[in-house]
Amino acid sequence: MKNLHVGILVETEDTWGRNIVESVCRFGQKEKWTLLIGPRNEQGQLSLPRVWGGDGVIAAFRQPSTVQQLKQLQVPVVDVSSTLKKKDWFARVETDDRARAKMAVEHLVSRGIQHFACYAPSIGRYSDLRATEFKACVESAGYQCAMYTLDGQSEGGWLTNYAKAGQWLAKLPRPLGVFAGDPYPARQLIEICALDGIRIPDDVAILSGDDDELLCNVATPQISSIELASHRIGETAAKLLKRLMSGAQVSLHTRSIPPLRIRARQSTNLLAIDDPELVRMLRTIREHAKDGISVAEVANACCVSRRTLEQKFKEQLGRTPGEEIRRTKFENVRRLLLDTDKSIESIAYDSGFASGASLSQAFQKYFNETPGEYRRSR
């Protein structure tokens, strides 16, 4: 069997890229591929050497020059980014932007946010669809979303245009939930708020559309983020490239991989609700959902009638106390599935379910997959 040569043109400057490269390499080593990882040209840009005569490439297309070079090679290519427009000659595996937007809005709404904004300047790291989907999801939930726009790249470009971004923030209502394109603009927002005396998360809660262990954790306050299934994207791309190198046709369909979860940190650690009684109810649910607390027990713990409890949730949050309890319980289950190697039975016990079977049945009804499938696929 021929020893296949595969090039990997994916930046490893962030967690997303490193995870993808790691997964591709792990798969490639099993397949006995000869891998060329991150070659660069004289300008320091990712680029394949002219003498390279490989069999396939996995790339994150961010520069048109990369697209042009790979098209000329006439080898199978899988793109793992959605930054540039899809062409019919290469395959694509990407994050499901609609699922990401839904996850972001649900997280911010659960914090009591009713005013939304999106800060996702065109910096060549993601497509405009990331912001478009967030805005659409906010509006479908019955709210409005302010969009940051930058005419050209004047005033020093996106990394130093603090004045324009600060002026934009100053005009928006508070408390405000801001979805940032990824950790880079999210970190910039943190710095802008610090300069302008804007409190995070009390005045502005910030959620990054992607996670990076370094950037999100060293910021002050730490940045909440959406953890993407980057390992799964890398593995899926590698499997797809294997089929293409075996003669399969390129599909016009894009493989969309849903995000894993919210990594809640300090930048969204608030309950932006004026009603102290409702805040107490929400905190009671978050503290005791894993204990199997019922709606009646929440009402008793907060010294209110069940009717008052139901009414406050419906009028101010648009959902019932029962829905909030279920959402909180399942978020805890998903965290345990991803962060621990506990058995389903043990997770059920820790999350307020009677047994592993009852957890599996309820989880599948809620997410359309079993806990085991969720853990394996991620």
N, C-alpha and C positions, 0 to 999 in steps of 0.2 A: 504494500500500500504506500502511496506517495506521502511523503512528509509535508504537510501543508504549512505555509508561511502566512501568518496573520499579523496585520498592523493594527495598533491601538492608538488612535488620535483623540485622547480624552485628557483634559487638564486635571491634574491632581492637587490643585490649590485649595480644594474644599473637600468636605466629607463626602458629598454627593459623588464627585469624580473619583475619589480614592476607592469608594465602595464599588463603583462600577468596574474600575480597572481590576480590583481584587477578584471580583466574581468572574470576569472574563478570563483572567489568568488561571483561576482555579479550574474552570471548565476546560480551558485550552491545554493545561497540563495533563488532564485525564485523557484528552484526545490526541496527545503527543504533538500538538501544534508547536511550531517554532514562532515565538512571539517577538515582535518589534514594538517596544513600549515607549510612547512619547518622543519620537525623534523630532528634532527641531532644525530649522534652517539658520542661515547667518543672522537673521533678524530676531531669533529666539522664538519664532512662531512654530507651532506644531506643523510638521511637514514631512512627508516621506522622501527619503533620498532618491535621486534620479536612477540610481543603479538598482533599486529594490525591485524585485520581480515576484511579488507575493501573490497569494491566491484569494485574499479577502481582507476587508478592513471594517473595524468598528470605530466609529467616530462620533464626536459631538460637534455637529456643524454650527460654527459661530461666525466664520469668515467665508465670504463668497469664493475667495481664492482656494480654500480647502475643497469646496465643492467642485470647482473647475479642475483641480489637480486629480481628484479621485475619479471624476467622470472620464478623463483621458486614459486612466489605467485600464478601464473596462474590466474590472473585477467586481464580484459581489460586495456590496457595501450596506451596512446597517447603521443608521443614525440613531443616537440615543438622546437627542435634544429636539426641541420644537422651535428653536430660535429662528431658523430660516424656513422658507416655504418648501413643502414636500415636493419632490420630483418623482416621476414615475419609474426612474431607473434605479433608485435605492429604496431599501426597506426602512421602517422606522419603528422604534419602541420608545414610548414616552410616558410621562406622568399624566394621569387623567386630570386635566385642569378643572373640569366641572366638579369632580369629586373633591378636589382640593378646595375649591371655592365654597362648596357646601360645608365642608368640615370647618373652614375658617369662620364662616358666618354663624354656624351653630355654636362655636366656642365663644365668640364675642357676644352673641345674644344671651348665652348662658351666664355671662358676667353682668347682664343688665344693660348692655350698650344699646342705644337707640339711634345714635348718630355715627355714620360710617364714612370712611375716606379710603382712597387707595393711592399709595405712593410707589409707583413702579416705573421710574424713568427708563427710557430705551437706552440701555447700557451694553447691549450685545450679549447679555447672559441669559435672556429668556424672551419668549415671544410676547406680543401684546395681548394674546389670548388669555394670559394669566390674569391680567387686570380686567379684561372684558368679561370673563366668566364671573369674577368676584362681584363686579357691578351688577350683572344680571341676577346673581343669586341674592344680593342685598335687596334689589328692587322686587324680586318675586316674594320676598319675605315681608314686603310692605313698607320698606324704608327707602331712604335716598342715599346716594353715595357720591361724595365729592371726589373728582379725579384730578391728580396733579399733572399738569402739562408744562413742558419746557420748550419754548420756541427756540429751535436751533440748539446749540450747546454753548451759549454765551456765558459770560460772567465766570469763566474758569471751568465750565463743564459740571457734570453732575456731582462729582466728589467735593467740589468747593463752592457750589452755588447755595450757600447756607442762607443768604439774605432772601432769595426768592422763595425757597421752601419755608423759611420762618414766617414770611408774610402770608403765605398760603395757609399755614397752620393757624395763625393768629385770627383769621377770619371765620374759622369753623366753630360750630357749637360744641359745648362740652357737657358731659364727658364724651370723648370721641374714641372710636375704635378704628385704628388704621391698619390696613393690610399692606405690608411692604413686599415688593417683588421677591426678594431673597435677603440673606443676612447682610449683604453690603449696603443697600439702601436702608435697611432696618437699623443698622449701626449708625448710619448718618443721621437718621431721625433722632436717635438717642442723644447724639452730640448736639444737634440743633436745639432740642428741648432743654438740654443742660445750659446752653448759652443764653436762651431766652427765658429761663426760669419757669419752664412748663413742667409740672409734676407728672411723673410716670409711676404708676398707672392711673393716678387719681384724675388728672386732666385728660391725658392721652394714653390709651392702652395700645401697645404695638405688637403685632403678630407677623412674623416672617413667613413667607410662602415656602421656605426651604430651611433645613436645619444644618448648622455647622457647629461641631463641638467647641471649636476654639472661639469663633466670633460671637456665638450666642452666649457662651458662658463667661467670657472675659469682659463683656459689656457691663456697664453699671447704669441701671439695673440689668440683670440678665434677661435675654430676649426670648420670649415664647416663640415657638416655631412649629411648622408642620414637618414631621419626619417622613421623608419619601421612601418608597420601597426601592432604593437604588441598587441594593444587592440583587433583587429580583429582576430589575431592569437589565442589569449586566448579564445575568444568567440567561434571561429570555433572548437578549440580543445575540449571545454566543450560540445558543441552540438554533436560532433563526439563520445565522450566518452559516452554520454547518450544513443546513438544508440547502441554502442557496449555492454553496460551493459544491454540493452534490448534484446540482442541476435543476433545483426547484425554481419556479418562476417568482419574480418579485410581485408581491401583492400590493395593490393600491391602498389596501386597508392598513391603518396605523394601529399597532398594538398599544392599548392604553392601560397602564398599571395604576390602580388607586393608591393614594398615600397610606402610610401605616397608621398614623395617629398624631394628636397634638402633644408636643412637648411643652407643657405649661411651666413657665418660669415667672420671674417677678414682673415682667413688663405687662402682663395681663392679670395680675393677681389682685383683682378687685371685685366688688359687687356694686356696680354703679346704679344703685336703686335708692330713691329718696325715702321709701317706706321702711322704717326700722323693723317693723313687724315682719314684713316679707323677707328682709335680709336674714332675720333670725330663723325663719322657716327654711330658707335655702341652706343656711349653714347647718341646720339640724339634719337635713337630708344628706348633705355631703359628708357629715361626720358619721352618720349611722346607716346609710344605704346598704353598706356591706354587712350590716347586722340583720338585714331583712326587715327594716322598719316599715310599717304600714302607713297609709294616709291618716288613719284615725290616731295612730301613735304620734305622728308629727303634730297633729292638731292639739293633742293632749300636752305634749312637751312644750308647745308654744302658747298654751292657755288660750286657744281660740276655738270657735266652733268649726266643724268640718265645712259648713257652708261658707263661712268667712274665708277659710283656707282656699277652697276651690275658686271662690270669686276673685280673690287677689291674684292667684296664679293666672286665671283666664284673662282678666282685664289687663294685667301689667306685663305678663310674659307670653301670653298667647298659647299656653299649654296647661295641662292639668298637673296637679301634684303627683299623680300616679305616673304620668309620662316622665316627669323629672326624676322620680325615684328609679324608674327603669333605665333611663339614660345614664344616670350616675353609676348604677350597678354595673352596667355593661361596659362603661369606660374603665371601671376598676378591673373587670374581667380581662379586657383587651390588654391593659397594662401588665397584668400578671402573666398572660400568655406570651407576651413579647419579652418581658424583662426577667422572667424566672423559668426554671425548668420543672416547676411543680406539675404534678399530675392534674388532669381535669377534675378528678374527685377532690383533690386538695384545694384547687382554686374555687370549686363550688362551695366548699366549707368556708373559705375565707371571704366569700362574696355574698353570702346570705341565701344560697340555694340549698335545697334539701338534699340533693345528691348530684353526682356527675351527670346522670341521665337527665335529670330535670334541667340542669344548666345547659346541656347540649341541645335539648329540645327547644328551650327558650331562646338560646343564642342563634340557632338556625332560623327560627321564625323571625328574629329581629334583623339578622344580617344576611340571610339566605346562604349561609355556609356554616358548617359545624365548627366548634372551637379548634378541633384538630386540623381541619382544612385551613382555617385562618392562620394558625401557627406555622404550619408547613409552607404555605404559600408565601409567607413573609420572612 
